[in-house]
Structure formats: C-alpha cells, structure tokens
Amino acid sequence: MNLKNKPWITYLACSICLILMAAPALSAQEDTSEASVAGKPAQHWEFTLEDVIVAAQSKSLPAMIAKYSFISSYWEFRSYKAQFLPSLNLNAGLGQYNRSLVALQDAETGETHYVQNDNMNNWLQLSIDQNIPWTGGVISLNTYLNRFDQFSPYGSLTWNSNPVNVYLQQPIFQYNRLKWERKTEPKKYERSKKKYLEDLEDIAITATTYFFTVLRTQENLEMARRRYENTRQLYSIAQERFNIGTYTKDELLQMELQVLNAEIAVASSEVELQQAMLSLKSYLGMSDDTELTLIKPQHFSNIEIDEEEAVRRSLENTTFSLDNELNLIEAEAAIAQAKADRGFSAMLTAQFGLTQTGNEFTSSYRNPMDQEIVGLTLSVPILDWGLGKGKVQMAKTQQEIVLAQVEQEVMQRRQDIYIRVVQFNAQSQQCDVSQKADAIAGERYELALQRFRNGTIGILEINTAQNERDEASSQYIEELANYWSYYYNLRKDTLYDYIYGKDLDAEFDKLIED
C-alpha cells in the first residue's frame, strides 16, 4: 500500500500521537481537580524565618493592633497641633422665646407687681479664635448681631451689633497647660513611632518562637521517619541473620519492637507537627489548607556586637529614654501646677471694638460707637492651713522619686543590654560547635550503620549511634532557636538591624495614608 496516496492515514496517525501526548497532562489536570474537590491543599509554600516574620508583621492580629494604635497616636498629635492654629467658630442663639410673669418693685412704695413679659431673642456670633501658647491666653476677633423682639406689654424691635470686636482673656500667674504640652506632645508622638517599631519586633520574637516550635516538630518527624526506615532495614538484616543462625530470637524480637516503636513515634510526630503548624498559621492569618514547609535558618558567625555601642543605641533609639524624659517633664509640670494653684492668680479680660443699636437692621450698623471693656479678677489665698504648701512638697517629693527611678532604670538597662550582648556573641560559637557536632554525629551513624550491615557491631552500638545523631540534630535546632531569639530581642532593645547595619524604621506616612 502506498501511504503517500492515503493522506487520511497520515492525519489519523498525527491525531493519535497528539492524543497520546496530551493524555498525561489531562490526567494531571483531573488529579488536580479531584484534589480540589477532596479539599486537599492547592498550594505548597516553603518559608524561611524571614518570610514568617514578614508575614506576621503584615497580616497578624498584633500587627493590625500596632498599626491602628500608631494611627490613633498620630491623630492625637494632629489634634494637639490644631490648638495652635486659628479656629473659625459660629455661635448662635435662635428662637429663645420667653413668656412669663416678671416681678417689678415700685421704687416709692416698695410694692411688688407682676407684669406679663412676652419676648423673643435671637443672636449670631462669628469669631476667629487663637490660643497664645507662650502665655496661655486666648485672643479672639469676632462680629456679633442680636435681635430682640418685645411683644408684651408693648411691642418693640431692637437690633444690637458689634461689627468688629477684639477680645483678650489672659491668665496671670496661672498654670499654662499649652506651655507644658509643647514639651510633652512632640515627645509622645515620637514615642509612638518607636513603640510601633518595638511592637513589630515583639511580633518578630513571637513569630520566631512559633517558627522554631514548628521546625522542631518538623525535624522530629523527619528523624522519626528516618529512624523508622532505617530500623526496618536493620530488621530485615536481622531476619536474614536469624535465618542463618547468627542472630538469636531475643535479638530479633528486640529489633522488631524497635520497628513498632519507631512507627508509633512517626504517628505521634505527625500529630505534633499538625498542632504546631495550625498555631503558626493562625498567628500568620493563613487558611488551614495552606501547606507549609519551614527551611532551617543559618546563623551568622561574623556578627560581633559591641556592648557599649548596643547600650548607646538602646538609650538613644528606643522608647526607654523617651519614657524617662516624659516622666521627668510631667513631674516638673506637676510642681509648676501645684505652685500656681497655691499662690496669687489673676485673670485679665479686655474687649475693644465697635457697637451700635437701632430699631432697624441697617441703623444698628450706622455710625458705630467705640466700646472698651477691661477687667481684672484676682484670687489671693490668705489662709489655707498649709494645703497649698503640702501639695507643692508632695509634687517635689514625687519628682525626687522619679529622678531616683530613672537613674536606677538606666543602670538596670545597661546591665540587661550588656548581658544580652554577651549571650548573643557566645551563642554564635555555640551554634558553630553544635553544627559541627551534628555533622559528626550524622557521619558516625552512617559508619555505624555500615558496620552493622557488615556484622561487626550489634544492636546496642547502632542504637547508641542513632540516639546520638538525633540528639545532636535536636541540639543544633535548640541552639539556632536561642541564637535568633537573642538576636531579635536585641533588635527590639536597640531598634537596630545588625545584619544590614542600619537603624530600624517604617513608612509611617504610608501607614497613615492607608
């Protein structure tokens, strides 16, 4: 048969080839669909320690709380700054109707007569008010209009206007709240920034704890599975030796028992890993069907932190110094307030402007007259039985307590940072030693396994080598956990990234815009 003259045969052959090539892909697609229907995880992620920390600092509930706490502090600071800007205010009294009996006393006879009063009062005031932070006073520029309708006992209409009026209210020898807020509020806002960074580092510390909890159980599961597979192989070897008479029944049963124990350990480790993984996913805000595998981090042997430099950064970068400064300022402000409350004080009020009245609206603005009102009120305590003096002494005593506490806290802070730096620097060497021990234990176990297969060592020796390998691997994980825990605690205490060599910071403007 000549195939060249049969084009349909060629077409059929090509179609069959295409179907055969597409079959694996179709099968895989069907498997994926079945897995999705069965509720199996659709994605698998490999996370490093840094990945877990980044996810926790962006998606976890504590991250959201830290973010909105900072935003709240930002708006509190904005409200504080708004006090120093002029404000435009409209005040009004509308529809103030009064119908009542009013008592009138005759000046000659002394008799009291009640007359009917029926009136309505309406007024508007538009003002620009400005606080004076240096003196604690308030200056206001305003305009005022009043309409008074008298309906009974006789009808009349009166307009009263103040086209331009300047009003000043100035406390004298009184506690100036704005003066002290100018010292404390900027520091409080700066503290809120540092507090947000420290909250993020707290999240990093917690995420590190979750990470290594999962990593331990993950490593334990791998070791349990490895032990189970190796024990099964050794059991097979033991069966062969038992069949040829070189192994006793007791030794064979002992090996079989190890296989069963290893199988139980695998099941137990799987449950522990699932529990630890669910806790991590919950903290990161991930769905339960997301599959994660954690990658063991490395330590940095070349990072050596200087103790004095760490103490300096801790005192300069964090909320510690700002808290102490605020406590000292507030103690000083308390003394100033106690002194102001116990002594002479006065209030100066002054009003300058134009005014006019009339029976018509236009006439109340025609030919306005000058208006000047000045007054001074005094408050002079003569005898308070030592109450004011006692409050001043209490405030001074509290200031001495704050000074002593600050000095003690600075000393304690220096000691804590010094100890943590020493621990971190020593932990790097511990990790080096533990990593080397892990490698040696693994190599020794492989040699022991080979010798057991050759029949030169027994069950006791191979079990010892296996236990030492597992202990060395677990110990290395523990040393890594301590290393990174020390590191992130130091980052929080200094707000400094020792890996990249820079101060920690955040995009605060972006946080506010979001």
C-alpha positions in Angstrom: 0.0 0.0 0.0 1.3 3.4 -0.9 0.9 5.7 2.2 1.7 8.8 0.2 -1.6 8.4 -1.6 -3.5 8.0 1.6 -3.5 11.4 3.3 -6.2 10.4 5.8 -3.9 7.8 7.2 -1.2 10.4 7.9 -3.8 12.7 9.5 -5.1 9.8 11.7 -1.6 8.9 12.8 -0.9 12.5 13.8 -4.1 12.7 15.8 -3.3 9.6 17.7 0.1 10.9 18.6 -1.3 14.2 19.8 -3.9 12.4 22.0 -1.2 10.2 23.5 1.0 13.2 24.3 -1.9 15.1 25.9 -3.0 12.1 28.0 -0.5 12.8 30.9 -1.5 16.4 31.1 -5.2 15.6 31.1 -4.6 13.0 33.8 -2.7 15.5 35.9 -5.4 18.1 35.4 -8.0 15.6 36.5 -6.0 14.7 39.6 -5.7 18.4 40.5 -9.4 18.8 40.1 -10.1 15.7 42.2 -7.7 17.0 44.9 -9.5 20.4 44.9 -12.8 18.6 45.3 -11.4 16.5 48.1 -10.4 19.6 50.0 -6.6 19.0 49.7 -4.2 22.0 49.8 -3.9 23.6 46.4 -0.6 25.3 47.2 2.6 24.4 49.0 4.9 27.1 50.3 8.5 27.0 51.6 9.0 29.6 54.3 12.2 30.9 55.7 12.4 32.5 59.2 12.4 35.9 57.5 9.4 35.0 55.4 7.4 34.1 58.6 8.4 37.3 60.3 7.4 39.5 57.3 4.1 37.7 57.1 3.5 38.1 60.8 4.4 41.8 60.8 2.0 42.5 57.9 -1.0 40.1 58.4 -1.2 39.0 62.0 -3.7 40.5 64.5 -1.0 42.0 66.7 0.4 43.8 63.6 -3.1 45.3 62.9 -3.3 46.4 66.6 0.1 48.0 66.5 -0.8 49.8 63.2 -4.0 51.3 64.5 -2.5 52.2 67.8 0.1 54.3 66.0 -2.6 55.9 63.8 -4.6 56.8 66.9 -1.4 58.5 68.3 -1.0 60.3 65.0 -4.4 61.9 65.1 -4.0 62.7 68.8 -0.8 64.6 67.8 -2.7 66.3 65.0 -5.4 67.4 67.4 -2.7 68.8 69.7 -1.1 70.9 66.8 -4.6 72.2 65.8 -4.7 74.0 69.1 -2.1 76.4 67.9 -3.9 77.3 64.7 -6.7 79.9 64.4 -10.2 78.4 64.5 -13.3 79.8 62.9 -16.4 79.4 65.1 -20.1 80.2 64.7 -22.2 80.5 67.8 -25.9 81.2 67.8 -28.9 81.5 70.0 -32.1 81.1 67.9 -35.7 81.2 68.8 -35.2 82.0 72.5 -38.8 82.7 73.3 -39.8 83.9 76.8 -43.4 84.3 78.0 -43.7 84.7 81.8 -44.6 86.9 84.7 -41.9 89.3 85.8 -41.8 90.7 89.3 -41.4 94.6 89.4 -41.0 96.5 92.6 -42.3 100.1 93.0 -39.4 102.3 94.0 -41.5 104.7 96.1 -44.0 102.3 97.8 -42.0 99.1 97.7 -44.9 97.1 96.4 -44.2 94.3 94.0 -46.3 94.0 90.9 -46.2 91.2 88.4 -46.4 92.1 84.7 -46.6 89.9 81.7 -43.4 89.5 79.7 -43.5 88.2 76.1 -40.3 88.4 74.0 -38.0 86.5 71.7 -34.2 86.8 71.5 -32.0 85.8 68.5 -28.3 86.3 68.2 -25.4 85.2 66.0 -21.6 85.5 66.6 -18.8 84.6 64.2 -15.4 84.5 65.6 -11.8 83.7 64.8 -10.1 82.4 68.0 -6.4 81.9 68.6 -4.6 80.3 71.6 -1.4 82.0 72.8 0.9 79.2 73.8 3.6 81.3 75.4 1.2 83.0 77.9 -1.7 80.6 78.0 -4.2 83.3 76.9 -6.8 83.4 74.1 -7.3 86.2 71.6 -10.5 86.4 69.5 -11.7 88.6 66.6 -15.5 88.4 66.3 -18.6 90.0 65.0 -21.9 89.9 66.8 -25.6 90.6 65.9 -28.6 90.5 68.2 -32.3 90.9 67.5 -34.7 91.4 70.4 -38.5 91.3 69.9 -40.6 92.6 72.7 -44.3 91.5 72.2 -45.8 92.4 75.6 -46.7 94.6 77.5 -45.7 96.8 74.5 -44.4 95.9 71.1 -40.9 96.9 70.0 -37.9 95.6 67.9 -34.3 96.3 68.8 -31.1 95.4 66.9 -27.7 95.4 68.6 -24.5 94.9 66.6 -20.8 94.6 67.3 -19.3 94.8 63.7 -15.7 94.3 64.9 -14.7 93.2 68.3 -11.3 92.1 69.7 -11.4 90.0 72.9 -8.5 89.0 75.1 -8.5 86.6 78.0 -5.1 86.3 79.7 -4.4 84.3 82.9 -1.7 85.7 85.1 0.4 83.5 87.4 -1.7 80.5 86.5 -0.7 77.1 85.2 -0.1 77.2 81.5 -1.2 73.9 80.0 -0.1 74.7 76.5 3.4 75.6 77.6 3.9 72.1 79.0 2.1 70.3 76.2 4.6 71.9 73.8 7.3 70.0 75.6 5.5 66.6 76.1 3.3 66.1 73.0 6.0 66.0 70.3 7.9 63.5 72.5 4.8 61.4 72.9 4.3 61.3 69.1 8.0 60.4 68.7 7.5 57.7 71.3 4.5 56.3 69.4 6.8 55.8 66.4 9.4 54.0 68.5 6.6 52.0 70.1 5.3 50.8 66.8 8.8 49.6 65.8 9.1 47.8 69.1 5.7 46.2 68.6 6.9 44.9 65.3 9.9 43.4 67.0 7.7 41.8 69.6 5.8 40.3 66.7 9.1 39.1 65.3 10.1 37.5 68.6 6.7 35.7 68.8 6.9 34.6 65.2 10.4 33.2 65.8 9.0 31.2 68.7 6.3 29.8 66.5 8.7 29.1 63.7 11.1 27.1 65.8 8.3 25.2 67.5 7.2 24.1 64.1 10.7 23.5 63.0 11.4 21.3 66.0 8.3 19.1 65.3 9.2 19.1 61.6 12.7 17.9 62.3 11.4 15.4 64.8 9.0 14.0 62.2 11.8 13.7 59.7 14.0 12.0 62.3 11.2 9.6 63.2 10.6 8.7 59.6 14.3 8.2 59.0 14.6 6.1 62.1 11.6 4.1 61.1 13.0 3.4 57.6 16.5 2.6 59.0 15.0 0.3 61.6 13.0 -1.6 59.0 16.2 -2.1 57.0 18.0 -3.3 60.1 15.1 -5.6 61.0 15.4 -7.1 57.5 19.1 -7.7 58.1 18.3 -9.2 61.5 15.8 -11.6 59.9 18.4 -12.8 57.4 20.9 -13.4 60.2 18.3 -15.1 62.3 17.5 -17.5 59.4 21.2 -18.4 59.0 21.6 -18.8 62.8 23.8 -15.9 63.6 21.1 -14.0 65.4 19.1 -15.1 68.5 15.3 -14.9 68.8 15.7 -12.4 71.6 17.7 -10.0 69.4 15.3 -10.4 66.6 12.3 -9.6 68.9 14.2 -6.6 70.2 14.7 -5.3 66.7 11.0 -5.9 65.8 10.0 -4.0 68.9 12.2 -1.1 67.8 10.3 -1.1 64.4 7.0 -0.8 66.2 8.2 1.9 68.5 9.6 3.8 65.5 6.2 3.6 63.8 4.4 4.9 66.8 6.9 7.8 67.0 6.1 8.7 63.4 2.4 8.9 64.1 2.9 10.9 67.3 5.3 13.3 65.5 2.8 13.9 62.7 0.1 14.9 65.2 2.5 17.3 67.0 3.5 18.8 63.7 -0.1 19.4 62.7 -0.8 21.1 66.0 2.2 23.3 65.8 1.6 24.2 62.2 -2.0 25.2 62.9 -0.9 27.5 65.7 1.6 29.1 63.3 -1.0 29.5 60.5 -3.5 31.0 62.9 -0.9 33.6 64.1 0.0 34.5 60.5 -3.6 34.7 59.4 -3.3 31.9 56.9 -6.0 29.4 56.0 -5.7 25.9 57.4 -5.5 24.2 53.9 -2.2 26.0 53.1 0.7 23.6 53.3 4.0 25.0 54.7 7.5 23.6 54.9 9.9 25.6 57.0 13.5 26.0 55.9 16.2 25.7 58.7 17.9 29.1 59.0 21.6 29.7 59.4 23.4 31.7 61.9 26.0 34.5 61.3 29.4 33.7 62.7 30.8 37.1 61.6 28.4 39.3 63.6 30.1 40.5 66.8 28.1 43.2 68.7 29.9 45.7 70.8 28.4 46.1 74.3 28.9 49.8 74.7 27.6 50.5 71.2 24.5 48.4 71.9 23.9 50.3 75.2 24.2 53.6 73.5 21.7 52.6 70.8 19.3 51.3 73.4 19.4 54.6 75.3 19.0 56.7 72.2 16.8 54.8 69.7 14.1 53.2 71.8 11.1 54.3 73.9 13.2 53.8 77.1 14.8 57.3 77.1 11.6 59.0 75.9 9.6 57.4 78.7 12.2 58.7 81.2 12.1 62.2 79.7 8.4 62.3 79.7 8.3 61.2 83.4 10.7 64.0 84.3 8.8 66.7 82.4 5.5 65.6 83.9 7.0 65.7 87.4 8.3 69.2 86.7 4.9 70.2 85.3 3.2 68.9 88.5 5.4 71.2 90.6 4.5 74.2 88.4 0.8 73.4 88.7 1.0 73.0 92.5 2.8 76.3 92.8 0.3 78.1 90.6 -2.7 76.7 92.4 -1.5 77.8 95.9 -0.4 81.4 95.2 -1.7 84.7 93.8 -3.5 84.4 90.4 -5.4 86.8 88.2 -7.4 86.9 85.0 -7.2 89.9 82.7 -10.0 90.3 80.2 -10.1 93.1 77.7 -12.5 93.9 74.9 -12.1 96.5 72.2 -14.4 97.2 69.3 -17.4 98.9 67.8 -21.1 98.7 68.8 -24.4 100.3 67.9 -28.1 99.7 68.4 -31.2 100.6 66.4 -34.8 99.8 65.6 -33.8 98.7 62.1 -31.1 96.3 60.9 -29.3 98.9 58.9 -29.4 101.5 61.6 -27.6 99.1 64.0 -24.5 99.3 61.7 -24.7 103.1 61.1 -22.2 105.4 63.0 -21.0 102.7 65.4 -19.5 103.8 68.7 -16.3 102.7 70.4 -16.6 100.0 73.0 -13.8 99.3 75.6 -14.2 96.8 78.4 -11.3 96.0 80.6 -11.3 94.0 83.8 -9.0 92.2 86.2 -10.1 89.4 88.6 -7.9 88.3 91.5 -7.6 85.2 93.6 -5.4 85.6 96.7 -5.4 82.7 99.2 -5.0 84.2 102.7 -5.2 81.1 105.0 -5.3 77.6 103.6 -3.8 75.8 106.7 -0.8 74.7 104.6 -2.8 72.9 101.9 -1.1 74.6 99.0 2.4 74.2 100.5 1.7 70.5 101.2 0.7 69.9 97.5 4.0 71.6 96.4 6.0 69.5 98.7 4.2 66.3 97.5 5.0 67.2 93.9 8.7 67.9 94.7 8.9 64.6 96.6 7.4 62.8 93.6 10.0 64.4 91.4 12.8 63.1 93.6 11.2 59.6 93.4 11.1 59.9 89.6 14.7 61.0 89.4 15.8 58.1 91.5 13.7 55.6 89.5 15.2 56.9 86.2 18.7 56.6 87.5 18.1 53.1 88.7 16.3 52.1 85.4 19.2 53.4 83.3 21.7 51.3 85.4 19.5 48.2 85.1 19.0 48.8 81.3 22.8 48.9 80.8 23.2 45.7 82.7 20.4 43.9 80.8 21.8 45.0 77.4 25.3 44.0 78.4 24.1 40.5 79.4 22.1 40.0 76.2 25.0 41.1 74.0 27.3 38.7 75.8 24.7 35.9 75.4 24.3 36.6 71.7 28.0 36.8 71.0 28.6 33.5 72.9 25.6 31.8 71.2 27.2 32.2 67.8 30.1 30.0 68.9 27.6 27.6 70.4 25.9 27.3 67.1 29.2 26.6 65.4 30.1 23.8 67.8 26.6 22.3 67.7 26.5 22.4 63.9 29.9 20.6 63.8 28.6 18.0 66.4 25.5 17.5 64.2 27.7 16.7 61.2 30.0 14.4 63.1 27.1 12.5 64.7 25.5 12.0 61.3 28.7 10.8 59.8 29.3 8.5 62.8 25.8 7.0 62.4 26.4 6.2 58.7 29.6 4.4 59.6 27.9 2.5 62.4 25.1 1.6 60.0 27.6 0.2 57.5 29.4 -1.7 60.2 26.1 -3.2 61.5 25.3 -4.4 57.9 28.8 -6.0 57.8 28.1 -7.7 61.2 30.9 -6.1 63.1 28.7 -4.3 65.7 25.5 -5.2 67.4 22.1 -3.6 68.2 23.4 -1.7 71.2 26.0 0.1 69.2 23.8 1.1 66.3 21.1 2.3 68.7 23.7 4.4 70.5 24.9 6.0 67.3 21.3 6.7 66.2 20.4 8.3 69.5 23.5 10.5 69.4 22.7 11.6 65.9 19.1 12.5 66.8 20.3 14.3 70.0 22.9 16.3 68.0 20.4 17.3 65.4 17.8 18.4 68.1 20.6 20.3 70.0 21.5 22.2 66.9 17.9 23.3 66.4 17.8 24.5 70.0 21.0 26.5 69.6 19.6 28.1 66.5 16.4 29.0 68.3 18.4 30.6 71.1 20.5 32.5 68.6 17.6 34.0 66.8 15.7 34.7 70.0 18.7 36.6 71.4 19.1 38.5 68.1 15.5 39.7 67.8 15.4 40.6 71.5 18.5 42.7 70.9 16.9 44.3 67.8 13.9 45.3 69.9 16.1 46.7 72.7 18.2 48.8 70.3 16.0 49.2 67.2 19.0 48.4 65.1 19.4 45.8 62.4 22.9 44.2 62.9 22.7 42.1 59.8 22.2 45.1 57.4 23.9 47.6 59.7 21.1 50.3 59.9 18.5 51.6 62.3 15.0 50.1 62.1 12.4 52.3 60.5 9.0 52.2 58.9 7.0 54.0 56.3 4.9 56.0 58.7 3.4 58.3 56.1 2.2 55.2 54.2 0.6 53.8 57.3 -1.4 56.9 57.8 -2.5 57.1 54.2 -3.6 53.5 54.2 
